[in-house]
Amino acid sequence: MHRWIWAAVVVAISLAAAGCGSSGGTATHARPSSDQLTGFAASSKAWDAHHREDKTLAPGAAYDPETSLIRSAQDDQRGVDRYYGVEPQDGRVTVYSMRFPPGTDIGRAQRSLLRTEFPSDARIAWAKRRTTCSQMYVQSAAVARATGGGAIVEFSSGRAGDRYDPRDVWSATLIGLGSSAARSLGC
């Protein structure tokens, strides 16, 4: 399914499933609060403070331009951003895609994503390889406090994101969603 259609379907499902998630436990002094999030589930203000907007594209849609993400001479020098398709929901950034450098394998992509997009209490609840992507569900008490759920993450390869090569992951799409709704999604 085309990435933007898939994202629209998941956003609709997530709105319908609001309240289906659980907090996953109680907070301790070591766990970050939801107002300390700077990646997934960050407030729009916190996101903007920690990311550099690409002013050559639509306002608020793409962040952190990086030439190291260019994969071929066909890539436009502008608009090659680490983060794109950024869509805040209810004042929090819970829908976006991110690019990986060429040759990023799935293990490195997962570790990088957990380290840069989620607080330290995040964990992979489940992961599944599908025909045209790989998916995982990430849970975090801080994210659950901010959004009421976790995040479904879809890894894909290729310019259109319509295939999957575990040795060369091009991008990941992150969407806030309760775990029961996330399990039923395909690529």
Rosetta blueprint (number, residue, H / E / L):
1 M L
2 H L
3 R H
4 W H
5 I H
6 W H
7 A H
8 A H
9 V H
10 V H
11 V H
12 A H
13 I H
14 S H
15 L H
16 A H
17 A L
18 A L
19 G L
20 C L
21 G L
22 S L
23 S L
24 G L
25 G L
26 T L
27 A L
28 T L
29 H L
30 A L
31 R L
32 P L
33 S L
34 S H
35 D H
36 Q H
37 L L
38 T L
39 G L
40 F L
41 A L
42 A L
43 S E
44 S H
45 K H
46 A H
47 W H
48 D H
49 A H
50 H H
51 H L
52 R L
53 E E
54 D L
55 K L
56 T L
57 L L
58 A L
59 P L
60 G L
61 A L
62 A E
63 Y E
64 D E
65 P E
66 E L
67 T H
68 S H
69 L H
70 I L
71 R L
72 S L
73 A L
74 Q L
75 D L
76 D L
77 Q L
78 R L
79 G L
80 V L
81 D E
82 R E
83 Y E
84 Y E
85 G L
86 V L
87 E L
88 P E
89 Q E
90 D L
91 G L
92 R E
93 V E
94 T L
95 V E
96 Y E
97 S E
98 M E
99 R E
100 F L
101 P L
102 P L
103 G L
104 T L
105 D L
106 I H
107 G H
108 R H
109 A H
110 Q H
111 R H
112 S H
113 L H
114 L H
115 R H
116 T H
117 E H
118 F L
119 P L
120 S L
121 D L
122 A L
123 R E
124 I E
125 A E
126 W E
127 A E
128 K E
129 R E
130 R L
131 T L
132 T L
133 C L
134 S E
135 Q E
136 M E
137 Y E
138 V E
139 Q E
140 S L
141 A H
142 A H
143 V H
144 A H
145 R H
146 A H
147 T H
148 G L
149 G L
150 G E
151 A E
152 I E
153 V E
154 E E
155 F E
156 S E
157 S E
158 G L
159 R L
160 A L
161 G L
162 D L
163 R E
164 Y L
165 D L
166 P L
167 R L
168 D L
169 V L
170 W L
171 S E
172 A E
173 T E
174 L E
175 I E
176 G E
177 L E
178 G L
179 S H
180 S H
181 A H
182 A H
183 R H
184 S L
185 L L
186 G L
187 C L
